[in-house]
Amino acid sequence: MNQPILKYSNEIRSAVLIVHGEKAHSYYFGKDAYENMIKNSKYTSNKELLTIPGAVHTDLYDNVDVIPFDKIQKFFKENGVI
């Protein structure tokens, strides 16, 4: 990637929940995106990286035994999304 797509992510004011499987091949990108989003940001209280232990990318599509619905709902409620 040669585009600075994360350059201004620390200016996002809206609530952001990044849900990622620990064993997903793209997990590094989720972690990097989160770190860039909170680095030097005034808007960190409504940002969260939720790592699902042992999960791969496709586990989060429809594996209801792995998807943490309770944590997702809690985040949405706490941040006025629902």
N, C-alpha and C positions, 0 to 999 in steps of 0.2 A: 504494500500500500504506500502510495506516495502522496496521499491526500491527508491533510491534518484534520481528520474528522472529529477528533477529540479535543481540539485546541480550545474551544469555548465551552466545553461541557461543564466546567466548574461554575458557569453562570446560570445553569438551569435552576429555576426556583421551584418547579413542580416536584411532587413526590416521585421518587424513582426507586423501584424494587427490581434488582437484577437477580434472577433465579437461574442458577447454573448447577449442572451436575459436576461433582468433583472429578469424575473420570472422563468428562467430555473432552474431545480433542481441542475444542476452542475455549476451554476454561481459562486459559491464560488471558484471553481477550476480555472476558468478563471481569476478571480481577483488575486488569489494566484500565479498563473503562471506568470502573468504580474508583480506583485510586486517582485517576485524572479528574473525575467529577468532584471529588472532595478536596483535592489539593488546592490550597490557597482560596478556598471557597467560603463565603458567608452563609451558604445554604446547605449545611450538612445534616441538620437534624431530621430531615425527611428523606434521607438516602440510605439504602441498605443493600448489601450483597448477601444473598441467601444461598449458601452452598449446601447442596444435597449430597451427603456422604455416599460414596460408592455408585452414584448415578452417572450414566452416560447421557449424551444428548437426547437420544430417542426415548429414554425412560420418562422424560418430562412431557411427552406428547399425550399419552393416555394410560400410563401405568399408575392407576389411582392408589396403589399401595405405596408409591414413592413420592408422589406430589404432596407437599405439605399445605393442604388447603387451609388448615387452621391458621398457620403463620401468615399466609397470603391475605386471608380475610382480616386478621388482626392488623396487619400493616395498612390495608386499605381503610379500615375504620379509624385507626389512629391518625391518619393523614387526610381525613375528610374526602376520600375518594368514593366511598359508599356510605 
